[in-house]
Amino acid sequence: MPTLETERLVLRAPAQADFPAFAAYCASPRATFSWGQIGADRAWSEFAAAIGSWPLMGFGAWSIEDRASGTYCGEVLLQQPAHFPEPELGWTLMEEAEGKGIAFEAATAARDWFAAHHSDKSLVSYITPGNTRSEALAARLGAAHDPDAPLPDGETPAETAVYRHRSAA
């Protein structure tokens, strides 16, 4: 798993020390647009699956760390679980990290890494309609709503909108 560095951030391998903050996010109303509020056991499954994606798919999750303070800010991930028709760029930020451009900086680095290493694949973000912060971030990243794109298995347009990122070409 590569480590990526930006001006303010280090995208690094997730660590056990990151899990309590991740689990707290998952148990909070902030997780509504991710998978809904879930307990620590399911949060562990989500955390571990994103890490386990690296040897299986050649991409996965990075923990976002503030370079100056070493603070865990959340995660940015590239994933394609079995029910996703395409690889997804996603992000989860701790509340104290929001509104600082951290998600944009981390997602840009992850998107660019994906384009350099998996240029044969398209990249989307699956976003719950009404998640205005994520919709705005996807647009800022240059992604456009693609109403004709296939949805994850079992999901409807009322539950999931597909934002397609521009290809590296």
Disulfide bonds with the S-S distance in Angstrom:
none
